[in-house]
């Protein structure tokens, strides 16, 4: 079994959740925007986890932080516009937590 650093797990977990949510949005409502955004942002988060596994910690955490920030801003605007917690508020909140975590890691690995 390979040695996957613990800090890659949040990238993989959130990436799978986001991609799955995009697919679910497409299946349930026929939303191509949900499918595209979910697969794109989920794929970027999973890619950031792969960078961390390859010992490119700074690059991986920077990619995860920037991806999470864009995702959080976009879904935060959707939450404000609709007032519905699902999915906008939840994804915005998860993205904000992810930004905080990965920015902390960026600061650690940039020293």
Secondary structure in CASP SS format (residue, H / E / C, confidence):
PFRMAT SS
TARGET T0000
AUTHOR 0000-0000-0000
METHOD secondary structure of the structure
MODEL  1
X C 1.00
X C 1.00
X C 1.00
X C 1.00
X C 1.00
X H 1.00
X H 1.00
X H 1.00
X H 1.00
X H 1.00
X H 1.00
X H 1.00
X H 1.00
X H 1.00
X H 1.00
X H 1.00
X H 1.00
X H 1.00
X H 1.00
X H 1.00
X H 1.00
X H 1.00
X H 1.00
X H 1.00
X H 1.00
X H 1.00
X H 1.00
X H 1.00
X H 1.00
X C 1.00
X C 1.00
X H 1.00
X H 1.00
X H 1.00
X H 1.00
X H 1.00
X H 1.00
X H 1.00
X H 1.00
X H 1.00
X H 1.00
X H 1.00
X H 1.00
X H 1.00
X H 1.00
X H 1.00
X H 1.00
X H 1.00
X H 1.00
X H 1.00
X H 1.00
X H 1.00
X H 1.00
X C 1.00
X C 1.00
X C 1.00
X H 1.00
X H 1.00
X H 1.00
X H 1.00
X H 1.00
X H 1.00
X H 1.00
X H 1.00
X H 1.00
X H 1.00
X H 1.00
X H 1.00
X H 1.00
X H 1.00
X H 1.00
X H 1.00
X H 1.00
X H 1.00
X H 1.00
X H 1.00
X H 1.00
X H 1.00
X H 1.00
X H 1.00
X H 1.00
X H 1.00
X C 1.00
X C 1.00
X H 1.00
X H 1.00
X H 1.00
X H 1.00
X H 1.00
X H 1.00
X H 1.00
X H 1.00
X H 1.00
X H 1.00
X H 1.00
X H 1.00
X H 1.00
X H 1.00
X H 1.00
X H 1.00
X H 1.00
X H 1.00
X H 1.00
X H 1.00
X H 1.00
X H 1.00
X H 1.00
X H 1.00
X H 1.00
X C 1.00
X C 1.00
END
